[in-house]
Amino acid sequence: MSGPADVVVVTGTGGMGTAVARRLGSGRELILADASADALDRAVTALQAEGYAATGQVIDVANRGDVEKLARLAAGQGRLTAVVHTAGVSAATASARKIIDVDLLGTVHVIDAFTAVATRGTSLVCVSSMAGHYASLGREDEVALATAPVDSLAGLAVVTAVGDDPLAAYILAKRANHVRVQAAALEWNRRGARINTVSPGVIATAMSRAEAESATGAHMMRMLEDCGAGRTGTPGEIAEAVAFLTGPGSLYITGTDLLVDGGQAAWIRWHRPR
């Protein structure tokens, strides 16, 4: 008689989300979540056609109730093995307010909701961004971002200070992802579970194409040449990083960030002309 099924949850059905679903979903119950019913239906249909036991849930990660419902559903289907949060918006296509709601508050909703249902062996990976490594925040602001209750986060001075600047909001949100996960690691350890972030650089997805066509796109692509990478990353490379962080080879890794950017952040710090 078989035991409970292994369950994998992936939020976001963009390029990275579907790559992660394919990498982790074989032989497991795969739950995909997205705010777009059409995008979700396309992803679930494609994965089912490939033999995956995939189902979909329409949720808005900015809505705490939606995320809590997803967490309860996943926990009720079997052994919660991996949760990978890829859903997000970019500075090229969203307002500062939307970025705070989705990329900052939405990530906190995912952390909080799945903390409540995490059990021994559960691994949560939140996809952040190399942009979080560009933030320059004081200790007091980082402590507030890491520990403040979700209902008070949007009113923090460090958050309201971004105003209507989408890029500033994006950098702040992605740094908040890092510190929020670091602070959550203690509770996850107590549950025998793990929590980490992955920070992709420029990855070949529809979102990155929109960014490349934005006002800062040419500068972003030029930096890929200057840092020596010479190319964008692929969704499959992010999926491999996530597979490592959710797999047996990383059992002593929690509360940290894996930067997957072809060396771009290192180049900016040490080699970019001032």
C-alpha positions as CSV (number, residue, x, y, z in Angstrom):
1,M,0.0,0.0,0.0
2,S,1.5,3.3,-1.0
3,G,1.9,6.2,1.3
4,P,0.7,9.8,0.9
5,A,1.6,11.5,-2.4
6,D,4.5,14.0,-2.7
7,V,3.1,17.4,-3.5
8,V,4.8,20.2,-5.3
9,V,3.4,23.7,-5.5
10,V,4.5,26.3,-8.1
11,T,3.1,29.8,-8.2
12,G,3.4,31.6,-11.5
13,T,3.1,29.9,-14.9
14,G,5.6,32.1,-16.8
15,G,8.9,30.8,-18.3
16,M,10.5,30.0,-14.9
17,G,7.4,28.6,-13.3
18,T,6.7,26.1,-16.1
19,A,10.4,25.1,-16.2
20,V,10.4,24.5,-12.5
21,A,7.1,22.5,-12.7
22,R,8.6,20.3,-15.4
23,R,11.8,19.8,-13.4
24,L,10.2,18.9,-10.1
25,G,6.8,17.5,-11.0
26,S,7.6,14.0,-12.3
27,G,5.8,11.4,-10.2
28,R,4.4,14.0,-7.9
29,E,1.1,15.8,-7.4
30,L,1.8,19.1,-9.1
31,I,-0.3,22.2,-8.2
32,L,0.1,25.3,-10.3
33,A,-1.2,28.7,-9.3
34,D,-1.5,31.9,-11.3
35,A,-3.6,35.0,-11.3
36,S,-4.5,34.5,-15.0
37,A,-7.0,31.7,-15.6
38,D,-6.1,31.6,-19.3
39,A,-2.3,31.2,-18.6
40,L,-3.0,28.7,-15.9
41,D,-5.2,26.6,-18.1
42,R,-2.6,26.6,-20.9
43,A,0.1,25.5,-18.6
44,V,-1.9,22.8,-16.8
45,T,-3.2,21.4,-20.2
46,A,0.4,21.3,-21.6
47,L,1.8,19.5,-18.5
48,Q,-1.1,17.0,-18.4
49,A,-0.4,16.2,-22.0
50,E,3.2,15.4,-21.1
51,G,2.1,13.0,-18.3
52,Y,2.3,15.2,-15.3
53,A,-0.4,14.9,-12.5
54,A,-1.0,18.7,-12.7
55,T,-3.9,20.7,-11.5
56,G,-4.4,24.5,-11.3
57,Q,-5.6,27.1,-8.8
58,V,-6.4,30.7,-9.8
59,I,-5.0,32.9,-7.1
60,D,-3.7,36.4,-6.6
61,V,-0.7,36.2,-4.3
62,A,-1.4,39.8,-3.3
63,N,-4.6,38.4,-1.6
64,R,-3.7,36.7,1.6
65,G,-6.9,34.7,1.7
66,D,-6.1,33.2,-1.7
67,V,-2.7,32.1,-0.7
68,E,-3.9,30.6,2.6
69,K,-6.5,28.6,0.7
70,L,-3.8,27.3,-1.7
71,A,-1.6,26.3,1.3
72,R,-4.4,24.4,2.9
73,L,-5.3,22.7,-0.3
74,A,-1.7,21.6,-0.9
75,A,-1.3,20.3,2.6
76,G,-4.4,18.3,2.3
77,Q,-3.3,16.4,-0.8
78,G,-0.3,14.7,0.6
79,R,3.3,15.2,1.8
80,L,4.2,18.8,1.0
81,T,7.7,18.4,-0.5
82,A,8.4,21.6,-2.4
83,V,6.9,25.0,-2.8
84,V,8.4,27.3,-5.4
85,H,7.1,30.9,-5.6
86,T,7.9,32.4,-9.0
87,A,4.9,34.7,-9.4
88,G,5.8,38.3,-9.7
89,V,5.7,41.5,-11.8
90,S,8.6,43.6,-13.2
91,A,9.5,47.2,-13.1
92,A,9.1,47.4,-16.9
93,T,5.5,46.5,-16.9
94,A,4.0,47.3,-13.5
95,S,3.5,50.3,-11.3
96,A,5.3,50.8,-8.0
97,R,2.1,50.0,-6.1
98,K,1.6,46.8,-8.0
99,I,5.2,45.8,-7.4
100,I,4.8,46.3,-3.6
101,D,1.5,44.4,-3.6
102,V,2.7,41.4,-5.6
103,D,6.5,41.1,-5.2
104,L,6.8,42.3,-1.6
105,L,3.5,41.5,0.1
106,G,2.7,38.6,-2.1
107,T,5.9,36.9,-1.1
108,V,5.2,37.5,2.6
109,H,1.8,35.9,2.1
110,V,3.4,32.8,0.6
111,I,6.0,32.6,3.4
112,D,3.4,33.0,6.1
113,A,0.8,30.7,4.6
114,F,3.2,27.8,4.0
115,T,4.9,28.2,7.3
116,A,1.6,27.2,8.9
117,V,1.5,23.9,6.9
118,A,5.2,23.1,6.5
119,T,6.3,19.7,7.9
120,R,9.6,17.9,8.1
121,G,11.2,17.8,4.7
122,T,9.3,20.7,3.1
123,S,11.4,23.1,1.1
124,L,10.2,26.6,0.1
125,V,12.1,28.5,-2.6
126,C,11.1,32.1,-3.3
127,V,12.3,33.5,-6.6
128,S,13.7,36.9,-5.9
129,S,16.1,38.8,-8.2
130,M,19.7,40.0,-8.5
131,A,18.1,43.4,-8.2
132,G,17.8,42.7,-4.4
133,H,21.6,42.7,-4.3
134,Y,21.6,46.3,-5.5
135,A,19.7,47.7,-2.5
136,S,21.4,49.9,0.0
137,L,19.4,49.9,3.2
138,G,20.2,50.5,6.8
139,R,20.0,47.9,9.5
140,E,16.9,49.4,11.0
141,D,15.0,49.3,7.6
142,E,16.1,45.7,6.9
143,V,15.0,44.6,10.4
144,A,11.6,46.2,9.7
145,L,11.2,44.6,6.3
146,A,12.3,41.2,7.7
147,T,10.0,41.1,10.8
148,A,7.1,43.6,10.5
149,P,3.6,42.0,10.3
150,V,2.4,41.9,6.7
151,D,-0.5,44.3,7.5
152,S,2.0,47.0,8.4
153,L,4.6,46.5,5.7
154,A,3.2,48.8,3.1
155,G,3.1,51.7,5.6
156,L,6.8,51.4,6.6
157,A,8.8,54.6,5.8
158,V,11.3,52.6,3.7
159,V,8.4,51.3,1.6
160,T,6.5,54.6,1.1
161,A,9.8,56.3,0.3
162,V,9.9,54.6,-3.1
163,G,7.0,56.8,-4.2
164,D,5.9,56.1,-7.8
165,D,9.3,54.8,-9.0
166,P,8.8,51.2,-10.2
167,L,12.5,50.4,-10.3
168,A,13.0,51.6,-6.7
169,A,10.0,49.6,-5.6
170,Y,11.3,46.5,-7.4
171,I,14.8,46.7,-5.9
172,L,13.3,47.2,-2.4
173,A,10.8,44.3,-2.8
174,K,13.5,41.9,-3.9
175,R,15.8,42.8,-1.1
176,A,12.8,42.4,1.2
177,N,12.4,38.9,-0.2
178,H,15.9,38.1,0.9
179,V,15.7,39.4,4.5
180,R,12.2,38.0,5.0
181,V,13.4,34.5,4.1
182,Q,16.4,34.9,6.4
183,A,14.3,35.8,9.3
184,A,11.8,33.0,8.6
185,A,14.5,30.3,8.6
186,L,14.4,29.8,12.4
187,E,10.8,28.8,12.4
188,W,11.3,26.6,9.4
189,N,14.2,24.9,11.1
190,R,12.0,24.2,14.1
191,R,9.6,22.4,11.7
192,G,12.3,20.4,10.1
193,A,11.8,22.4,6.9
194,R,13.9,24.7,4.8
195,I,13.4,28.1,3.2
196,N,15.7,29.9,0.7
197,T,15.6,32.4,-2.2
198,V,17.0,32.2,-5.7
199,S,18.0,35.5,-7.3
200,P,18.0,35.2,-11.1
201,G,19.8,37.6,-13.3
202,V,18.6,38.3,-16.9
203,I,16.7,35.1,-17.9
204,A,15.2,34.5,-21.3
205,T,11.5,34.8,-20.4
206,A,8.6,37.0,-21.7
207,M,9.1,39.2,-18.7
208,S,12.8,39.8,-19.4
209,R,12.0,40.5,-23.1
210,A,9.7,43.3,-21.9
211,E,12.4,44.6,-19.7
212,A,14.9,44.5,-22.5
213,E,12.6,46.7,-24.6
214,S,12.2,49.2,-21.8
215,A,14.1,52.4,-21.2
216,T,16.8,50.6,-19.3
217,G,16.9,47.5,-21.4
218,A,19.9,48.4,-23.6
219,H,21.9,49.2,-20.5
220,M,20.9,45.8,-18.9
221,M,21.9,43.9,-22.0
222,R,25.2,45.7,-22.4
223,M,26.1,44.8,-18.8
224,L,25.7,41.1,-19.8
225,E,28.5,41.6,-22.3
226,D,30.6,43.7,-20.0
227,C,30.5,41.1,-17.2
228,G,31.7,38.4,-19.5
229,A,28.5,36.2,-19.4
230,G,27.7,37.2,-23.0
231,R,24.2,35.8,-22.9
232,T,21.0,35.6,-20.9
233,G,20.3,32.7,-18.6
234,T,17.6,30.1,-19.4
235,P,14.6,29.1,-17.4
236,G,16.1,25.6,-17.2
237,E,19.1,26.9,-15.4
238,I,16.8,28.5,-12.7
239,A,14.9,25.2,-12.5
240,E,18.2,23.4,-11.8
241,A,19.0,25.8,-9.0
242,V,15.6,25.3,-7.5
243,A,15.9,21.5,-7.9
244,F,19.1,21.7,-5.9
245,L,17.6,23.8,-3.1
246,T,14.5,21.5,-2.9
247,G,16.5,18.3,-3.2
248,P,18.6,16.0,-0.9
249,G,21.9,17.7,-1.8
250,S,21.0,20.9,0.1
251,L,19.7,19.6,3.4
252,Y,22.1,21.9,5.4
253,I,21.2,25.0,3.3
254,T,18.5,27.3,4.6
255,G,17.9,31.0,5.2
256,T,20.1,32.1,2.3
257,D,20.1,33.3,-1.3
258,L,21.5,31.6,-4.4
259,L,22.5,34.2,-7.0
260,V,22.2,32.9,-10.5
261,D,23.2,35.8,-12.7
262,G,26.2,34.9,-14.8
263,G,28.4,37.0,-12.6
264,Q,26.6,40.3,-13.3
265,A,26.3,41.4,-9.6
266,A,29.9,40.6,-9.0
267,W,31.0,42.7,-12.0
268,I,28.8,45.6,-10.9
269,R,30.4,45.5,-7.4
270,W,34.0,45.1,-8.4
271,H,34.6,46.1,-12.0
272,R,32.0,48.5,-13.3
273,P,33.6,51.9,-14.1
274,R,32.7,54.5,-11.5
